[in-house]
């Protein structure tokens, strides 16, 4: 999202967007610790058929 915002036409001063780092923004905005703790209490991701690292691949067809 941050990468896209850097090239999107937006009204006003957007200089601050150029200074943002996508990974750092994601860390600030997303706190998955609650979900990870809850998963561990019920047997981990595998209890739901999920990989331990909780990664996924999404494919979008146009």
C-alpha positions in Angstrom: 0.0 0.0 0.0 2.8 2.4 0.9 4.6 1.7 -2.4 1.4 2.5 -4.3 0.7 5.7 -2.4 4.1 7.0 -3.3 3.0 7.0 -7.0 -0.6 8.0 -6.5 -1.7 11.5 -7.2 -2.9 13.0 -3.9 -4.0 16.5 -3.0 -1.7 18.4 -0.7 1.8 17.9 0.5 2.8 14.3 0.2 6.6 14.6 0.9 6.2 12.5 4.0 5.1 9.5 1.9 8.6 9.3 0.2 10.2 8.8 3.7 7.9 5.9 4.7 9.3 2.4 4.6 6.6 -0.3 3.8 7.9 -2.9 6.3 8.1 -0.4 9.1 4.6 0.9 8.4 3.2 -2.6 8.4 4.8 -3.4 11.8 3.3 -0.2 13.3 -0.2 -0.9 11.9 -0.5 -4.7 12.3 -0.4 -6.4 15.7 -1.0 -10.1 15.2 0.2 -11.1 18.6 -3.4 -11.6 19.9 -4.1 -14.0 17.1 -0.8 -15.8 17.4 -1.3 -16.2 21.2 -4.9 -17.5 20.7 -3.7 -20.0 18.1 -1.1 -21.4 20.4 -3.7 -21.9 23.1 -5.7 -24.3 20.9 -2.8 -26.3 19.4 -1.2 -23.9 17.0 -1.9 -23.1 13.3 -1.9 -26.8 12.4 -5.1 -27.3 14.5 -6.8 -25.3 11.6 -4.8 -26.9 8.8 -2.6 -23.8 8.5 1.2 -23.8 8.0 3.2 -23.1 11.1 4.6 -19.9 9.6 1.1 -18.7 8.7 2.2 -17.7 5.2 0.0 -18.0 2.1 0.1 -17.4 -1.6 -2.6 -15.4 -3.3 -3.2 -15.7 -7.0 -5.3 -13.1 -8.8 -6.4 -13.7 -12.3 -7.2 -10.8 -14.6 
